Amino acid sequence: MPQLLTPPLSPLIIAVLNGNIEYTSELLQNGVDIDVRDKNGNSALHIAASKGYTKIATMLLLYGATIDAPNFELATPLHYAAANNYKDLTQYLLNMNANKSAVNKYN
C-alpha cells in the first residue's frame, strides 16, 4: 500500500514551531501568508499559543493574524493557550478580544 505524503510545512509554521523570533519577523516583513495552515488546520498563531510563545503571538497579531481562527477541531489559539496553562498569553489573547465563548468539537 502506498504511503500518504504529509504536505510540507510552510516556512512560517517551521519558524514558529522552532520559536525563532528573528526568522518569523523576517518572514512577516516580507509578506508571507500569515494565516497559512498545517495539516491539522493550525495557523502559526495556534502553534505559538500551544507553545506559550507570547512574543511570537504578539508579532503575529500585529501583522494581522486571525485571532479566532478555528482549526479542524474548531479549537482557537485561545483554547491552546488556556489548555496549556499559559496564563500571560491567555490573558493577552483575551485583552486582544479573543472570543472566550468559542467552542471546539469537544465542548
C-alpha positions, 0 to 999 in steps of 0.5 A: 500500500502506498504511503500518504505524503504529509504536505510540507510545512510552510516556512512560517509554521517551521519558524514558529514551531522552532520559536525563532523570533528573528526568522518569523519577523523576517518572514512577516516583513516580507509578506508571507501568508500569515494565516497559512495552515498545517495539516491539522488546520493550525495557523502559526498563531495556534502553534505559538499559543500551544507553545506559550510563545507570547512574543511570537503571538504578539508579532503575529497579531500585529501583522494581522493574524486571525485571532479566532481562527478555528482549526479542524477541531474548531479549537482557537489559539485561545483554547491552546493557550488556556489548555496549556496553562499559559496564563500571560498569553491567555490573558493577552489573547483575551485583552486582544478580544479573543472570543472566550465563548468559542467552542471546539468539537469537544465542548 
